[in-house]
Amino acid sequence: MKLTLKLLDECFTIHSLPKHSNIPPQVFAAPIYFIAKTFDEVSIVLPQNIAIESDEAEPDWQALEVVGPLDFTLTGILSSISTVLANEKISIFAISTFDTDYVLVKKDTLNAAIAALKAKDYRVIQ
């Protein structure tokens, strides 16, 4: 099953913070954000125009949203998309939510990513 992906308008920065960090309040005011905490660190993905203090920051990521909601019984969605992009040597940062998945690619690989996905019959809305 080939899915539809939608390019989000925002350009994102991926931040890494120490594991015991408090989440900066401006994160919660953002129109979209993703937070993950592990035993070792906190990762925050934010629109690039929102600045926070972080140990490391990786800017210039564009997000392709898998148009959902996706049923939990569906399998291989991220695997299929990531394989298409890996075959083109395009790195990804994947995020899953309850309803859907997001695949982030660097801004300078976006056109190649979209072309590769379209060549494999994915629909990409820009």
Jmol script that loads the backbone (N, CA, C; Angstrom):
load data "model"
ATOM      1  N   MET A   1       0.838  -1.183   0.000  1.00  0.00           N
ATOM      2  CA  MET A   1       0.000   0.000   0.000  1.00  0.00           C
ATOM      3  C   MET A   1       0.886   1.250   0.000  1.00  0.00           C
ATOM      4  N   LYS A   2       0.718   2.086  -1.006  1.00  0.00           N
ATOM      5  CA  LYS A   2       1.462   3.342  -1.076  1.00  0.00           C
ATOM      6  C   LYS A   2       0.618   4.435  -0.439  1.00  0.00           C
ATOM      7  N   LEU A   3       1.254   5.288   0.314  1.00  0.00           N
ATOM      8  CA  LEU A   3       0.553   6.316   1.069  1.00  0.00           C
ATOM      9  C   LEU A   3       0.811   7.702   0.503  1.00  0.00           C
ATOM     10  N   THR A   4       0.096   8.653   1.075  1.00  0.00           N
ATOM     11  CA  THR A   4       0.283  10.055   0.727  1.00  0.00           C
ATOM     12  C   THR A   4       1.094  10.721   1.827  1.00  0.00           C
ATOM     13  N   LEU A   5       2.071  11.522   1.415  1.00  0.00           N
ATOM     14  CA  LEU A   5       2.862  12.311   2.352  1.00  0.00           C
ATOM     15  C   LEU A   5       2.611  13.778   2.064  1.00  0.00           C
ATOM     16  N   LYS A   6       2.587  14.573   3.118  1.00  0.00           N
ATOM     17  CA  LYS A   6       2.340  16.007   2.991  1.00  0.00           C
ATOM     18  C   LYS A   6       3.548  16.765   3.530  1.00  0.00           C
ATOM     19  N   LEU A   7       4.109  17.632   2.705  1.00  0.00           N
ATOM     20  CA  LEU A   7       5.236  18.459   3.126  1.00  0.00           C
ATOM     21  C   LEU A   7       4.731  19.564   4.042  1.00  0.00           C
ATOM     22  N   LEU A   8       5.276  19.642   5.240  1.00  0.00           N
ATOM     23  CA  LEU A   8       4.908  20.721   6.167  1.00  0.00           C
ATOM     24  C   LEU A   8       5.678  21.986   5.791  1.00  0.00           C
ATOM     25  N   ASP A   9       5.064  23.139   6.042  1.00  0.00           N
ATOM     26  CA  ASP A   9       5.679  24.424   5.697  1.00  0.00           C
ATOM     27  C   ASP A   9       6.881  24.751   6.575  1.00  0.00           C
ATOM     28  N   GLU A  10       6.855  24.292   7.813  1.00  0.00           N
ATOM     29  CA  GLU A  10       7.894  24.652   8.772  1.00  0.00           C
ATOM     30  C   GLU A  10       9.233  24.003   8.434  1.00  0.00           C
ATOM     31  N   CYS A  11      10.286  24.727   8.737  1.00  0.00           N
ATOM     32  CA  CYS A  11      11.633  24.170   8.734  1.00  0.00           C
ATOM     33  C   CYS A  11      11.961  23.926  10.213  1.00  0.00           C
ATOM     34  N   PHE A  12      12.554  22.787  10.534  1.00  0.00           N
ATOM     35  CA  PHE A  12      12.738  22.385  11.925  1.00  0.00           C
ATOM     36  C   PHE A  12      14.208  22.338  12.327  1.00  0.00           C
ATOM     37  N   THR A  13      14.431  22.484  13.643  1.00  0.00           N
ATOM     38  CA  THR A  13      15.721  22.225  14.262  1.00  0.00           C
ATOM     39  C   THR A  13      15.527  21.105  15.268  1.00  0.00           C
ATOM     40  N   ILE A  14      16.471  20.167  15.284  1.00  0.00           N
ATOM     41  CA  ILE A  14      16.460  19.082  16.259  1.00  0.00           C
ATOM     42  C   ILE A  14      17.464  19.439  17.342  1.00  0.00           C
ATOM     43  N   HIS A  15      16.984  19.508  18.591  1.00  0.00           N
ATOM     44  CA  HIS A  15      17.810  19.911  19.733  1.00  0.00           C
ATOM     45  C   HIS A  15      18.075  18.713  20.644  1.00  0.00           C
ATOM     46  N   SER A  16      19.269  18.691  21.228  1.00  0.00           N
ATOM     47  CA  SER A  16      19.615  17.712  22.247  1.00  0.00           C
ATOM     48  C   SER A  16      19.928  18.450  23.541  1.00  0.00           C
ATOM     49  N   LEU A  17      19.292  18.008  24.630  1.00  0.00           N
ATOM     50  CA  LEU A  17      19.484  18.612  25.944  1.00  0.00           C
ATOM     51  C   LEU A  17      19.870  17.530  26.943  1.00  0.00           C
ATOM     52  N   PRO A  18      20.484  17.919  28.063  1.00  0.00           N
ATOM     53  CA  PRO A  18      20.812  16.928  29.098  1.00  0.00           C
ATOM     54  C   PRO A  18      19.547  16.245  29.625  1.00  0.00           C
ATOM     55  N   LYS A  19      19.712  15.023  30.132  1.00  0.00           N
ATOM     56  CA  LYS A  19      18.556  14.215  30.531  1.00  0.00           C
ATOM     57  C   LYS A  19      17.704  14.828  31.641  1.00  0.00           C
ATOM     58  N   HIS A  20      18.253  15.679  32.464  1.00  0.00           N
ATOM     59  CA  HIS A  20      17.475  16.267  33.563  1.00  0.00           C
ATOM     60  C   HIS A  20      17.005  17.686  33.250  1.00  0.00           C
ATOM     61  N   SER A  21      16.988  18.048  31.998  1.00  0.00           N
ATOM     62  CA  SER A  21      16.601  19.407  31.596  1.00  0.00           C
ATOM     63  C   SER A  21      15.109  19.648  31.801  1.00  0.00           C
ATOM     64  N   ASN A  22      14.804  20.897  32.150  1.00  0.00           N
ATOM     65  CA  ASN A  22      13.416  21.342  32.107  1.00  0.00           C
ATOM     66  C   ASN A  22      13.106  21.733  30.671  1.00  0.00           C
ATOM     67  N   ILE A  23      11.888  21.502  30.251  1.00  0.00           N
ATOM     68  CA  ILE A  23      11.480  21.873  28.894  1.00  0.00           C
ATOM     69  C   ILE A  23      11.248  23.386  28.870  1.00  0.00           C
ATOM     70  N   PRO A  24      11.933  24.110  27.992  1.00  0.00           N
ATOM     71  CA  PRO A  24      11.739  25.569  27.920  1.00  0.00           C
ATOM     72  C   PRO A  24      10.281  25.908  27.589  1.00  0.00           C
ATOM     73  N   PRO A  25       9.722  26.927  28.229  1.00  0.00           N
ATOM     74  CA  PRO A  25       8.301  27.243  28.032  1.00  0.00           C
ATOM     75  C   PRO A  25       7.926  27.596  26.601  1.00  0.00           C
ATOM     76  N   GLN A  26       8.861  28.161  25.832  1.00  0.00           N
ATOM     77  CA  GLN A  26       8.521  28.526  24.456  1.00  0.00           C
ATOM     78  C   GLN A  26       8.234  27.302  23.593  1.00  0.00           C
ATOM     79  N   VAL A  27       8.695  26.122  24.023  1.00  0.00           N
ATOM     80  CA  VAL A  27       8.390  24.900  23.289  1.00  0.00           C
ATOM     81  C   VAL A  27       6.876  24.689  23.243  1.00  0.00           C
ATOM     82  N   PHE A  28       6.229  24.861  24.397  1.00  0.00           N
ATOM     83  CA  PHE A  28       4.798  24.575  24.491  1.00  0.00           C
ATOM     84  C   PHE A  28       3.943  25.606  23.764  1.00  0.00           C
ATOM     85  N   ALA A  29       4.518  26.752  23.437  1.00  0.00           N
ATOM     86  CA  ALA A  29       3.798  27.771  22.671  1.00  0.00           C
ATOM     87  C   ALA A  29       3.947  27.566  21.161  1.00  0.00           C
ATOM     88  N   ALA A  30       4.822  26.664  20.761  1.00  0.00           N
ATOM     89  CA  ALA A  30       5.053  26.423  19.330  1.00  0.00           C
ATOM     90  C   ALA A  30       3.811  25.786  18.703  1.00  0.00           C
ATOM     91  N   PRO A  31       3.582  26.058  17.415  1.00  0.00           N
ATOM     92  CA  PRO A  31       2.417  25.474  16.745  1.00  0.00           C
ATOM     93  C   PRO A  31       2.544  23.951  16.565  1.00  0.00           C
ATOM     94  N   ILE A  32       3.769  23.453  16.546  1.00  0.00           N
ATOM     95  CA  ILE A  32       4.040  22.017  16.435  1.00  0.00           C
ATOM     96  C   ILE A  32       5.389  21.774  17.101  1.00  0.00           C
ATOM     97  N   TYR A  33       5.487  20.688  17.859  1.00  0.00           N
ATOM     98  CA  TYR A  33       6.758  20.307  18.479  1.00  0.00           C
ATOM     99  C   TYR A  33       6.710  18.833  18.823  1.00  0.00           C
ATOM    100  N   PHE A  34       7.895  18.251  19.005  1.00  0.00           N
ATOM    101  CA  PHE A  34       8.023  16.859  19.396  1.00  0.00           C
ATOM    102  C   PHE A  34       9.060  16.800  20.502  1.00  0.00           C
ATOM    103  N   ILE A  35       8.755  16.052  21.552  1.00  0.00           N
ATOM    104  CA  ILE A  35       9.666  15.891  22.678  1.00  0.00           C
ATOM    105  C   ILE A  35       9.852  14.396  22.941  1.00  0.00           C
ATOM    106  N   ALA A  36      11.096  13.983  23.126  1.00  0.00           N
ATOM    107  CA  ALA A  36      11.390  12.605  23.514  1.00  0.00           C
ATOM    108  C   ALA A  36      12.418  12.639  24.634  1.00  0.00           C
ATOM    109  N   LYS A  37      12.187  11.841  25.660  1.00  0.00           N
ATOM    110  CA  LYS A  37      13.140  11.747  26.754  1.00  0.00           C
ATOM    111  C   LYS A  37      13.555  10.292  26.901  1.00  0.00           C
ATOM    112  N   THR A  38      14.877  10.078  26.961  1.00  0.00           N
ATOM    113  CA  THR A  38      15.406   8.742  27.202  1.00  0.00           C
ATOM    114  C   THR A  38      16.144   8.768  28.539  1.00  0.00           C
ATOM    115  N   PHE A  39      16.787   7.679  28.864  1.00  0.00           N
ATOM    116  CA  PHE A  39      17.591   7.641  30.077  1.00  0.00           C
ATOM    117  C   PHE A  39      18.839   8.508  29.958  1.00  0.00           C
ATOM    118  N   ASP A  40      19.182   8.925  28.728  1.00  0.00           N
ATOM    119  CA  ASP A  40      20.427   9.643  28.500  1.00  0.00           C
ATOM    120  C   ASP A  40      20.284  11.087  28.052  1.00  0.00           C
ATOM    121  N   GLU A  41      19.135  11.456  27.447  1.00  0.00           N
ATOM    122  CA  GLU A  41      19.009  12.808  26.907  1.00  0.00           C
ATOM    123  C   GLU A  41      17.558  13.162  26.639  1.00  0.00           C
ATOM    124  N   VAL A  42      17.352  14.433  26.323  1.00  0.00           N
ATOM    125  CA  VAL A  42      16.056  14.938  25.887  1.00  0.00           C
ATOM    126  C   VAL A  42      16.238  15.469  24.465  1.00  0.00           C
ATOM    127  N   SER A  43      15.375  15.043  23.566  1.00  0.00           N
ATOM    128  CA  SER A  43      15.381  15.568  22.204  1.00  0.00           C
ATOM    129  C   SER A  43      14.123  16.392  21.998  1.00  0.00           C
ATOM    130  N   ILE A  44      14.288  17.546  21.386  1.00  0.00           N
ATOM    131  CA  ILE A  44      13.155  18.410  21.076  1.00  0.00           C
ATOM    132  C   ILE A  44      13.272  18.822  19.611  1.00  0.00           C
ATOM    133  N   VAL A  45      12.189  18.653  18.882  1.00  0.00           N
ATOM    134  CA  VAL A  45      12.117  19.086  17.496  1.00  0.00           C
ATOM    135  C   VAL A  45      11.155  20.259  17.451  1.00  0.00           C
ATOM    136  N   LEU A  46      11.658  21.388  16.970  1.00  0.00           N
ATOM    137  CA  LEU A  46      10.907  22.649  16.987  1.00  0.00           C
ATOM    138  C   LEU A  46      11.012  23.352  15.647  1.00  0.00           C
ATOM    139  N   PRO A  47       9.994  24.155  15.310  1.00  0.00           N
ATOM    140  CA  PRO A  47      10.181  25.033  14.153  1.00  0.00           C
ATOM    141  C   PRO A  47      11.454  25.860  14.352  1.00  0.00           C
ATOM    142  N   GLN A  48      12.187  26.033  13.286  1.00  0.00           N
ATOM    143  CA  GLN A  48      13.501  26.668  13.349  1.00  0.00           C
ATOM    144  C   GLN A  48      13.472  28.105  13.860  1.00  0.00           C
ATOM    145  N   ASN A  49      12.340  28.782  13.725  1.00  0.00           N
ATOM    146  CA  ASN A  49      12.263  30.177  14.171  1.00  0.00           C
ATOM    147  C   ASN A  49      12.105  30.302  15.683  1.00  0.00           C
ATOM    148  N   ILE A  50      12.020  29.193  16.401  1.00  0.00           N
ATOM    149  CA  ILE A  50      11.911  29.220  17.859  1.00  0.00           C
ATOM    150  C   ILE A  50      13.245  28.784  18.444  1.00  0.00           C
ATOM    151  N   ALA A  51      13.904  29.694  19.122  1.00  0.00           N
ATOM    152  CA  ALA A  51      15.237  29.412  19.656  1.00  0.00           C
ATOM    153  C   ALA A  51      15.151  28.940  21.105  1.00  0.00           C
ATOM    154  N   ILE A  52      15.918  27.900  21.421  1.00  0.00           N
ATOM    155  CA  ILE A  52      16.070  27.455  22.804  1.00  0.00           C
ATOM    156  C   ILE A  52      17.545  27.152  23.039  1.00  0.00           C
ATOM    157  N   GLU A  53      17.925  27.136  24.306  1.00  0.00           N
ATOM    158  CA  GLU A  53      19.287  26.734  24.674  1.00  0.00           C
ATOM    159  C   GLU A  53      19.350  25.211  24.637  1.00  0.00           C
ATOM    160  N   SER A  54      20.365  24.685  23.950  1.00  0.00           N
ATOM    161  CA  SER A  54      20.523  23.232  23.893  1.00  0.00           C
ATOM    162  C   SER A  54      22.003  22.895  23.767  1.00  0.00           C
ATOM    163  N   ASP A  55      22.344  21.664  24.132  1.00  0.00           N
ATOM    164  CA  ASP A  55      23.735  21.212  24.026  1.00  0.00           C
ATOM    165  C   ASP A  55      24.171  21.122  22.567  1.00  0.00           C
ATOM    166  N   GLU A  56      23.271  20.631  21.745  1.00  0.00           N
ATOM    167  CA  GLU A  56      23.522  20.513  20.311  1.00  0.00           C
ATOM    168  C   GLU A  56      22.241  20.866  19.577  1.00  0.00           C
ATOM    169  N   ALA A  57      22.396  21.430  18.395  1.00  0.00           N
ATOM    170  CA  ALA A  57      21.244  21.755  17.557  1.00  0.00           C
ATOM    171  C   ALA A  57      21.584  21.447  16.105  1.00  0.00           C
ATOM    172  N   GLU A  58      20.657  20.789  15.444  1.00  0.00           N
ATOM    173  CA  GLU A  58      20.821  20.424  14.038  1.00  0.00           C
ATOM    174  C   GLU A  58      19.677  21.076  13.263  1.00  0.00           C
ATOM    175  N   PRO A  59      19.951  22.210  12.573  1.00  0.00           N
ATOM    176  CA  PRO A  59      18.885  22.928  11.865  1.00  0.00           C
ATOM    177  C   PRO A  59      18.626  22.384  10.458  1.00  0.00           C
ATOM    178  N   ASP A  60      17.664  23.000   9.802  1.00  0.00           N
ATOM    179  CA  ASP A  60      17.373  22.785   8.373  1.00  0.00           C
ATOM    180  C   ASP A  60      16.788  21.418   8.044  1.00  0.00           C
ATOM    181  N   TRP A  61      15.807  20.976   8.815  1.00  0.00           N
ATOM    182  CA  TRP A  61      15.087  19.743   8.522  1.00  0.00           C
ATOM    183  C   TRP A  61      13.683  20.090   8.039  1.00  0.00           C
ATOM    184  N   GLN A  62      13.243  19.394   7.019  1.00  0.00           N
ATOM    185  CA  GLN A  62      11.885  19.535   6.475  1.00  0.00           C
ATOM    186  C   GLN A  62      11.126  18.251   6.808  1.00  0.00           C
ATOM    187  N   ALA A  63       9.838  18.388   7.099  1.00  0.00           N
ATOM    188  CA  ALA A  63       9.048  17.230   7.515  1.00  0.00           C
ATOM    189  C   ALA A  63       8.030  16.828   6.464  1.00  0.00           C
ATOM    190  N   LEU A  64       7.975  15.536   6.221  1.00  0.00           N
ATOM    191  CA  LEU A  64       6.932  14.928   5.399  1.00  0.00           C
ATOM    192  C   LEU A  64       6.034  14.137   6.345  1.00  0.00           C
ATOM    193  N   GLU A  65       4.782  14.528   6.419  1.00  0.00           N
ATOM    194  CA  GLU A  65       3.814  13.851   7.280  1.00  0.00           C
ATOM    195  C   GLU A  65       3.109  12.768   6.478  1.00  0.00           C
ATOM    196  N   VAL A  66       3.084  11.557   7.015  1.00  0.00           N
ATOM    197  CA  VAL A  66       2.302  10.497   6.396  1.00  0.00           C
ATOM    198  C   VAL A  66       0.841  10.814   6.720  1.00  0.00           C
ATOM    199  N   VAL A  67       0.050  11.076   5.675  1.00  0.00           N
ATOM    200  CA  VAL A  67      -1.326  11.487   5.897  1.00  0.00           C
ATOM    201  C   VAL A  67      -2.083  10.334   6.543  1.00  0.00           C
ATOM    202  N   GLY A  68      -2.648  10.596   7.706  1.00  0.00           N
ATOM    203  CA  GLY A  68      -3.334   9.581   8.497  1.00  0.00           C
ATOM    204  C   GLY A  68      -4.752  10.015   8.797  1.00  0.00           C
ATOM    205  N   PRO A  69      -5.334   9.497   9.838  1.00  0.00           N
ATOM    206  CA  PRO A  69      -4.682   8.656  10.841  1.00  0.00           C
ATOM    207  C   PRO A  69      -4.389   7.249  10.320  1.00  0.00           C
ATOM    208  N   LEU A  70      -3.325   6.681  10.882  1.00  0.00           N
ATOM    209  CA  LEU A  70      -2.897   5.340  10.508  1.00  0.00           C
ATOM    210  C   LEU A  70      -3.362   4.357  11.575  1.00  0.00           C
ATOM    211  N   ASP A  71      -3.822   3.224  11.145  1.00  0.00           N
ATOM    212  CA  ASP A  71      -4.257   2.181  12.061  1.00  0.00           C
ATOM    213  C   ASP A  71      -3.030   1.460  12.612  1.00  0.00           C
ATOM    214  N   PHE A  72      -3.091   1.064  13.881  1.00  0.00           N
ATOM    215  CA  PHE A  72      -1.953   0.381  14.497  1.00  0.00           C
ATOM    216  C   PHE A  72      -1.681  -0.984  13.865  1.00  0.00           C
ATOM    217  N   THR A  73      -2.632  -1.527  13.113  1.00  0.00           N
ATOM    218  CA  THR A  73      -2.409  -2.824  12.479  1.00  0.00           C
ATOM    219  C   THR A  73      -1.579  -2.714  11.208  1.00  0.00           C
ATOM    220  N   LEU A  74      -1.398  -1.486  10.697  1.00  0.00           N
ATOM    221  CA  LEU A  74      -0.570  -1.306   9.506  1.00  0.00           C
ATOM    222  C   LEU A  74       0.891  -1.547   9.869  1.00  0.00           C
ATOM    223  N   THR A  75       1.601  -2.230   9.002  1.00  0.00           N
ATOM    224  CA  THR A  75       3.005  -2.524   9.280  1.00  0.00           C
ATOM    225  C   THR A  75       3.888  -2.065   8.128  1.00  0.00           C
ATOM    226  N   GLY A  76       5.126  -1.753   8.455  1.00  0.00           N
ATOM    227  CA  GLY A  76       6.128  -1.471   7.444  1.00  0.00           C
ATOM    228  C   GLY A  76       6.093  -0.090   6.826  1.00  0.00           C
ATOM    229  N   ILE A  77       5.308   0.819   7.385  1.00  0.00           N
ATOM    230  CA  ILE A  77       5.178   2.150   6.779  1.00  0.00           C
ATOM    231  C   ILE A  77       6.519   2.883   6.807  1.00  0.00           C
ATOM    232  N   LEU A  78       7.078   3.049   7.997  1.00  0.00           N
ATOM    233  CA  LEU A  78       8.374   3.735   8.095  1.00  0.00           C
ATOM    234  C   LEU A  78       9.482   2.942   7.417  1.00  0.00           C
ATOM    235  N   SER A  79       9.410   1.645   7.516  1.00  0.00           N
ATOM    236  CA  SER A  79      10.427   0.806   6.879  1.00  0.00           C
ATOM    237  C   SER A  79      10.445   1.025   5.368  1.00  0.00           C
ATOM    238  N   SER A  80       9.267   1.057   4.763  1.00  0.00           N
ATOM    239  CA  SER A  80       9.194   1.235   3.308  1.00  0.00           C
ATOM    240  C   SER A  80       9.713   2.606   2.885  1.00  0.00           C
ATOM    241  N   ILE A  81       9.280   3.637   3.594  1.00  0.00           N
ATOM    242  CA  ILE A  81       9.713   5.002   3.254  1.00  0.00           C
ATOM    243  C   ILE A  81      11.211   5.158   3.485  1.00  0.00           C
ATOM    244  N   SER A  82      11.683   4.661   4.610  1.00  0.00           N
ATOM    245  CA  SER A  82      13.105   4.817   4.918  1.00  0.00           C
ATOM    246  C   SER A  82      13.978   4.029   3.949  1.00  0.00           C
ATOM    247  N   THR A  83      13.490   2.900   3.471  1.00  0.00           N
ATOM    248  CA  THR A  83      14.248   2.119   2.491  1.00  0.00           C
ATOM    249  C   THR A  83      14.382   2.879   1.181  1.00  0.00           C
ATOM    250  N   VAL A  84      13.285   3.483   0.719  1.00  0.00           N
ATOM    251  CA  VAL A  84      13.337   4.286  -0.507  1.00  0.00           C
ATOM    252  C   VAL A  84      14.392   5.383  -0.360  1.00  0.00           C
ATOM    253  N   LEU A  85      14.383   6.077   0.777  1.00  0.00           N
ATOM    254  CA  LEU A  85      15.311   7.190   0.982  1.00  0.00           C
ATOM    255  C   LEU A  85      16.734   6.704   1.236  1.00  0.00           C
ATOM    256  N   ALA A  86      16.892   5.597   1.938  1.00  0.00           N
ATOM    257  CA  ALA A  86      18.231   5.044   2.178  1.00  0.00           C
ATOM    258  C   ALA A  86      18.885   4.631   0.863  1.00  0.00           C
ATOM    259  N   ASN A  87      18.098   4.091  -0.052  1.00  0.00           N
ATOM    260  CA  ASN A  87      18.643   3.696  -1.348  1.00  0.00           C
ATOM    261  C   ASN A  87      19.170   4.891  -2.136  1.00  0.00           C
ATOM    262  N   GLU A  88      18.706   6.082  -1.798  1.00  0.00           N
ATOM    263  CA  GLU A  88      19.192   7.315  -2.424  1.00  0.00           C
ATOM    264  C   GLU A  88      20.232   8.031  -1.547  1.00  0.00           C
ATOM    265  N   LYS A  89      20.655   7.374  -0.476  1.00  0.00           N
ATOM    266  CA  LYS A  89      21.646   7.930   0.467  1.00  0.00           C
ATOM    267  C   LYS A  89      21.130   9.199   1.160  1.00  0.00           C
ATOM    268  N   ILE A  90      19.813   9.223   1.451  1.00  0.00           N
ATOM    269  CA  ILE A  90      19.188  10.366   2.127  1.00  0.00           C
ATOM    270  C   ILE A  90      18.921   9.978   3.575  1.00  0.00           C
ATOM    271  N   SER A  91      19.558  10.690   4.506  1.00  0.00           N
ATOM    272  CA  SER A  91      19.359  10.446   5.937  1.00  0.00           C
ATOM    273  C   SER A  91      17.997  10.967   6.365  1.00  0.00           C
ATOM    274  N   ILE A  92      17.411  10.279   7.358  1.00  0.00           N
ATOM    275  CA  ILE A  92      16.119  10.711   7.881  1.00  0.00           C
ATOM    276  C   ILE A  92      16.166  10.815   9.399  1.00  0.00           C
ATOM    277  N   PHE A  93      15.214  11.538   9.936  1.00  0.00           N
ATOM    278  CA  PHE A  93      14.914  11.566  11.366  1.00  0.00           C
ATOM    279  C   PHE A  93      13.425  11.258  11.434  1.00  0.00           C
ATOM    280  N   ALA A  94      13.071  10.108  11.987  1.00  0.00           N
ATOM    281  CA  ALA A  94      11.677   9.666  11.988  1.00  0.00           C
ATOM    282  C   ALA A  94      11.025   9.931  13.340  1.00  0.00           C
ATOM    283  N   ILE A  95       9.765  10.328  13.285  1.00  0.00           N
ATOM    284  CA  ILE A  95       8.973  10.575  14.486  1.00  0.00           C
ATOM    285  C   ILE A  95       7.615   9.902  14.292  1.00  0.00           C
ATOM    286  N   SER A  96       7.195   9.156  15.295  1.00  0.00           N
ATOM    287  CA  SER A  96       5.872   8.550  15.254  1.00  0.00           C
ATOM    288  C   SER A  96       5.007   9.137  16.356  1.00  0.00           C
ATOM    289  N   THR A  97       3.735   9.361  16.023  1.00  0.00           N
ATOM    290  CA  THR A  97       2.751   9.808  17.006  1.00  0.00           C
ATOM    291  C   THR A  97       1.629   8.774  17.032  1.00  0.00           C
ATOM    292  N   PHE A  98       0.620   9.014  17.850  1.00  0.00           N
ATOM    293  CA  PHE A  98      -0.505   8.088  17.934  1.00  0.00           C
ATOM    294  C   PHE A  98      -1.184   7.939  16.583  1.00  0.00           C
ATOM    295  N   ASP A  99      -1.341   9.042  15.853  1.00  0.00           N
ATOM    296  CA  ASP A  99      -2.104   9.038  14.605  1.00  0.00           C
ATOM    297  C   ASP A  99      -1.291   8.795  13.341  1.00  0.00           C
ATOM    298  N   THR A 100       0.009   9.168  13.353  1.00  0.00           N
ATOM    299  CA  THR A 100       0.741   9.117  12.088  1.00  0.00           C
ATOM    300  C   THR A 100       2.248   9.097  12.310  1.00  0.00           C
ATOM    301  N   ASP A 101       2.970   9.172  11.223  1.00  0.00           N
ATOM    302  CA  ASP A 101       4.431   9.218  11.238  1.00  0.00           C
ATOM    303  C   ASP A 101       4.896  10.454  10.487  1.00  0.00           C
ATOM    304  N   TYR A 102       6.070  10.938  10.875  1.00  0.00           N
ATOM    305  CA  TYR A 102       6.716  12.059  10.204  1.00  0.00           C
ATOM    306  C   TYR A 102       8.115  11.607   9.826  1.00  0.00           C
ATOM    307  N   VAL A 103       8.523  11.944   8.630  1.00  0.00           N
ATOM    308  CA  VAL A 103       9.876  11.654   8.166  1.00  0.00           C
ATOM    309  C   VAL A 103      10.520  12.997   7.866  1.00  0.00           C
ATOM    310  N   LEU A 104      11.572  13.324   8.615  1.00  0.00           N
ATOM    311  CA  LEU A 104      12.291  14.572   8.406  1.00  0.00           C
ATOM    312  C   LEU A 104      13.536  14.295   7.584  1.00  0.00           C
ATOM    313  N   VAL A 105      13.775  15.161   6.609  1.00  0.00           N
ATOM    314  CA  VAL A 105      14.977  15.088   5.781  1.00  0.00           C
ATOM    315  C   VAL A 105      15.622  16.471   5.773  1.00  0.00           C
ATOM    316  N   LYS A 106      16.915  16.491   5.566  1.00  0.00           N
ATOM    317  CA  LYS A 106      17.601  17.781   5.497  1.00  0.00           C
ATOM    318  C   LYS A 106      17.077  18.574   4.302  1.00  0.00           C
ATOM    319  N   LYS A 107      17.002  19.876   4.490  1.00  0.00           N
ATOM    320  CA  LYS A 107      16.464  20.766   3.463  1.00  0.00           C
ATOM    321  C   LYS A 107      17.158  20.577   2.112  1.00  0.00           C
ATOM    322  N   ASP A 108      18.466  20.353   2.141  1.00  0.00           N
ATOM    323  CA  ASP A 108      19.199  20.230   0.875  1.00  0.00           C
ATOM    324  C   ASP A 108      18.989  18.884   0.176  1.00  0.00           C
ATOM    325  N   THR A 109      18.292  17.944   0.836  1.00  0.00           N
ATOM    326  CA  THR A 109      17.971  16.665   0.192  1.00  0.00           C
ATOM    327  C   THR A 109      16.470  16.528  -0.088  1.00  0.00           C
ATOM    328  N   LEU A 110      15.707  17.562   0.236  1.00  0.00           N
ATOM    329  CA  LEU A 110      14.248  17.485   0.118  1.00  0.00           C
ATOM    330  C   LEU A 110      13.790  17.150  -1.301  1.00  0.00           C
ATOM    331  N   ASN A 111      14.292  17.861  -2.298  1.00  0.00           N
ATOM    332  CA  ASN A 111      13.844  17.607  -3.673  1.00  0.00           C
ATOM    333  C   ASN A 111      14.176  16.189  -4.117  1.00  0.00           C
ATOM    334  N   ALA A 112      15.348  15.701  -3.761  1.00  0.00           N
ATOM    335  CA  ALA A 112      15.726  14.328  -4.108  1.00  0.00           C
ATOM    336  C   ALA A 112      14.837  13.321  -3.373  1.00  0.00           C
ATOM    337  N   ALA A 113      14.497  13.614  -2.113  1.00  0.00           N
ATOM    338  CA  ALA A 113      13.628  12.726  -1.339  1.00  0.00           C
ATOM    339  C   ALA A 113      12.247  12.638  -1.972  1.00  0.00           C
ATOM    340  N   ILE A 114      11.687  13.784  -2.330  1.00  0.00           N
ATOM    341  CA  ILE A 114      10.363  13.805  -2.948  1.00  0.00           C
ATOM    342  C   ILE A 114      10.382  13.070  -4.290  1.00  0.00           C
ATOM    343  N   ALA A 115      11.407  13.299  -5.082  1.00  0.00           N
ATOM    344  CA  ALA A 115      11.518  12.618  -6.378  1.00  0.00           C
ATOM    345  C   ALA A 115      11.613  11.107  -6.192  1.00  0.00           C
ATOM    346  N   ALA A 116      12.400  10.664  -5.218  1.00  0.00           N
ATOM    347  CA  ALA A 116      12.555   9.230  -4.974  1.00  0.00           C
ATOM    348  C   ALA A 116      11.241   8.600  -4.521  1.00  0.00           C
ATOM    349  N   LEU A 117      10.520   9.290  -3.655  1.00  0.00           N
ATOM    350  CA  LEU A 117       9.243   8.765  -3.182  1.00  0.00           C
ATOM    351  C   LEU A 117       8.217   8.712  -4.308  1.00  0.00           C
ATOM    352  N   LYS A 118       8.161   9.762  -5.101  1.00  0.00           N
ATOM    353  CA  LYS A 118       7.226   9.773  -6.233  1.00  0.00           C
ATOM    354  C   LYS A 118       7.561   8.660  -7.231  1.00  0.00           C
ATOM    355  N   ALA A 119       8.845   8.403  -7.427  1.00  0.00           N
ATOM    356  CA  ALA A 119       9.261   7.341  -8.351  1.00  0.00           C
ATOM    357  C   ALA A 119       8.809   5.963  -7.865  1.00  0.00           C
ATOM    358  N   LYS A 120       8.562   5.846  -6.563  1.00  0.00           N
ATOM    359  CA  LYS A 120       8.077   4.577  -5.988  1.00  0.00           C
ATOM    360  C   LYS A 120       6.571   4.647  -5.711  1.00  0.00           C
ATOM    361  N   ASP A 121       5.891   5.552  -6.393  1.00  0.00           N
ATOM    362  CA  ASP A 121       4.438   5.660  -6.372  1.00  0.00           C
ATOM    363  C   ASP A 121       3.831   6.221  -5.085  1.00  0.00           C
ATOM    364  N   TYR A 122       4.639   6.900  -4.283  1.00  0.00           N
ATOM    365  CA  TYR A 122       4.066   7.648  -3.172  1.00  0.00           C
ATOM    366  C   TYR A 122       3.515   8.954  -3.708  1.00  0.00           C
ATOM    367  N   ARG A 123       2.438   9.418  -3.135  1.00  0.00           N
ATOM    368  CA  ARG A 123       1.888  10.722  -3.494  1.00  0.00           C
ATOM    369  C   ARG A 123       2.439  11.722  -2.489  1.00  0.00           C
ATOM    370  N   VAL A 124       2.990  12.837  -2.983  1.00  0.00           N
ATOM    371  CA  VAL A 124       3.543  13.864  -2.113  1.00  0.00           C
ATOM    372  C   VAL A 124       2.825  15.169  -2.391  1.00  0.00           C
ATOM    373  N   ILE A 125       2.185  15.706  -1.342  1.00  0.00           N
ATOM    374  CA  ILE A 125       1.478  16.984  -1.452  1.00  0.00           C
ATOM    375  C   ILE A 125       2.417  18.068  -0.963  1.00  0.00           C
ATOM    376  N   GLN A 126       2.636  19.094  -1.828  1.00  0.00           N
ATOM    377  CA  GLN A 126       3.552  20.163  -1.446  1.00  0.00           C
ATOM    378  C   GLN A 126       2.815  21.467  -1.221  1.00  0.00           C
TER     379      GLN A 126
END
end "model"
wireframe off; spacefill off
backbone 0.3
color backbone group
